[in-house]
Amino acid sequence: MKRPPHIKTSDKAVILSPAGKIDASVVHEAAAVLEGWGLHTVIGDHAISEQGRYSGSVDARLCDLQKAFDDPEVKVILCSRGGYGVVHLLSDLDFTGIRANPKWVIGYSDITALHAALQLNGIASIHGPMAKHFSDEGAEDLSVQYTKSIISGHAVDYYFPVTGEKMLNRSGEAGGRLFGGNLSVFCSILGTRYARIPRNGILFIEDIGEAPYKTDRMIHQLKLAGVFERISALIVGQFTDYEEDEQMYDNLQQSIFNVVKDDAFPVCFNFPVGHVKQNYPLIMGATASLRVADTFISFTQKK
């Protein structure tokens, strides 16, 4: 898995909108943060355009992303937002340029599909905050600072105490290639060539606005597809903007655990990743080490 080189002052960054539309002010404010890092930042031709729910036509969005992939001077691609639409681009993207000149692609949510395609092509990327987070929280936000740290060449090293549903955690240690992301998006590409399940990989999942029964159905989809037979650990991030369903057998977190309760790999809940302020960046496709203990969780990825 190729890891892009760390950024240097005056490196070129591009903000793109490969999926949903976004307010122009948000993109400009995010660009200011990147400029503050010393990056020469440009905004894609269609990044602040609008066509229905999308930032532009399929051809327009594809053109922006392909142009950034092919430009050897581009070192960072910050996706402005998720939403929906990356799946329209996958079959027509040419990864030759980004394989020759790897660059950091940053985003999450619908960008999960793009991360999967990058992993298929042997390129590591960052599941992390996007333009609205940069705009709303600013350069001093912890998740934004961690993102800068990673693309500057530093290791990922997270340590936090166990809180909340700690009794559902299953202790243990694991190492393996990190994959996954947004659960509904990942399930939507399961069975395609883009959703490769690395042997002994570490799977992480998060989601927003999904009813508990839908989440339960997707977790069972992973099980029936044999995903849990191949992994070495499961990280459950933040599931937000939903209401518990009293007609389900259990609450959402317990329902997730029920599906993997007979497996042996370590499991942790409430990991700080997802549609939340504490959306810690992770390097997709890179080897990670996870330790789940009774009182803490640690997660590392070497530089």
PEKA-V290275 format. One line per field, one symbol per residue. ss: DSSP state (H for helix, E for strand, - for the rest). phi: phi as a letter, one per 20 degrees, with the letter a starting at -180 (. if undefined). burial: # if it has 24 or more other ideal C-beta (glycine too) atoms within 12 Angstrom, else .. A space follows every 10 residues. Layout:
ss->???
phi->???
burial->???
//
This chain:
ss->-E-------- -EEEEE---E ---HHHHHHH HHHHHH---E EEE------- E--E---HHH HHHHHHHHHH ---EEEEEE- -----HHH-H HH---HHHHH ---EEEE-HH HHHHHHHHHH --E-EEE--- HHHHHHH--- -HHHHHHHHH H----EEEEE E----HHH-E -EEEEEEEEE EEHHHHHHH- ---------- -EEEEEEE-- -HHHHHHHHH HHHH--HHH- --EEEEEEEE ---------- -HHHHHHHHH -----EEE-- ---------- -EEE--EEEE EE---EEEEE E--
phi->.fdgfffcgm feccdccfcf fbfgffffff ffffffenee dcdggdfdeb bmederfgff ffffffgfge efefdcdeff aenaqggfeg fdfdegffff cgbfdcrbmf fgffgffffg emcfbdeafd gffgffenfe ffffffffgf feoefebdbb ffcmfffefd fqcbcrfebo pfffffffdf nefededffm fdeccbabmd fgfffgffff ffffenfffd edacddeedc lbdfdfeffb fffffffgfd feedffccdm ffbqebfedf fcefnefccc cddfdbccbc cfe
burial->#.##..#... ########## ##...##.## #.###.#.#. ####.####. ...###.#.# ########## #..####### ########## ..#.#..#.. ########## ########## #.######## #####.#.#. ########## ##...#.#.# .#.....### ...####### ########## ...#####.. ########.# .#..##.##. ###...##.# #########. .#........ #######.## ..#.###### ######.### ########## ##....#### #..
//
